[in-house]
Amino acid sequence: MSDLSLTRRDFMKQTGAASLIGGAITTTTSFAQRVPDPPGKKLGWAIVGLGSLAINQILPGFAKSEKSKVTALVSGNREKAEKLAARYGVNPKNIYNYQTYDQLKNNPEVDIIYIVLPNGMHAEYTIRGAQAGKHILTEKPMANTPKDCEEMIAACKKAGKKLMVAYRCRYEPFNQTLIKLAQDKELIGPLRAVISDHGFNIGDPKQWRLNKALAGGGSLMDIGLYALQATRYCTGEEPTEINAMEYTDRNDVRFKEVEDMINFQLRFPSGVLGQCTSSYGYYGQNHIRVVGTKGWVELEPATGYTGARLRMKIGPNLTERDIRPVDHFAAEMDHLSECVMNDKEPLTPGEEGLRDLKYMMAIYEAARTGKTVKV
Ligand code: NAD
């Protein structure tokens, strides 16, 4: 039996439910109950684009947020917006469409705008939102091109408003723990490799994710971005060189405009190598593993909305860490609300989204030319 085929119960049996590794890691099964604070000040949020993510994750996330409340909706479909407004207690006078969006500037109930539109629309709605005097959280990828990102950053700076990219994994404890462990030289030794696979088999060929103008690119821009991010946040470094290879079956009706599979490697200054796959054509992969000289730490699934698992192997000892999950969307929204309330810079500002766009362009260039791209 390979180590990875062990069940969670097997881990417990083999390691003991409270074993210590390197004096740092404990597997436990019970948590002290966290008692929420009494309600404090909450900032008002407008959600722009009422699609799958907004309906299934973001709007329900407000129930768990402590500093954020939904106060406005922006949609091209009035009936859908009214239904959601009734469900989430949004005053119908605060429903806007894409033409009346700019009138948000006259609405003091809205402090922050969350843009949940197709990627190719993030730039326009960020810039218009900043001009309406609101702080902005934009979904990932930040935009289709580095130039768009630069314009978004400039517009928010000019308006004196904050701009954050919705890299929700940076705000949840599984990835946060992975980062700490990846950089713990005492525990896993110096870091040597970050391996990350992200992809799924995409369906409907008519969806915007397969349209170049709306998506910016294929699997890399959508899901491979998680792998790229993982290499950067686990190392805490910026890559210096990138290689890549693409495979896309252009006879597949889904891939007339964007790529399917793109694998890439990154070299980091300390010598760590990142090794990533991204695909719209293979069975679901969602995995990050960091490997040091003395052990490895792995998240699988790594970046889903729920269900993350963190396992580690140090020498012969394989353990799983119990971590209390949080709602990713409530956590990221509260982070920006807090930054606005206390005038702090968000952990994932526009500049972070811009860096990823530049690296993704380098990945495409490396795949196209077959040459290593220095970044
Ligand atoms: P979706 O297709 O379900 O929703 C998109 C919304 O935009 C729909 O309400 C649609 O009506 C609206 N829209 C307005 N103009 C449109 C146009 N011209 N073409 C297509 N739709 C248009 O998409 P989604 O899955 O909700 O993704 C929205 C954004 O959120 C994307 O940027 C995506 O990358 C991002 N996303 C992030 C995560 C995450 O975990 N952070 C997960 C999924 C999606």
Residues whose N, C-alpha, C, O or C-beta is under 5 A from the ligand:
A	BS01	NAD	G49 L50 G51 S52 L53 A54 V116 L117 P118 N119 E139 K140 P141 A166 W208
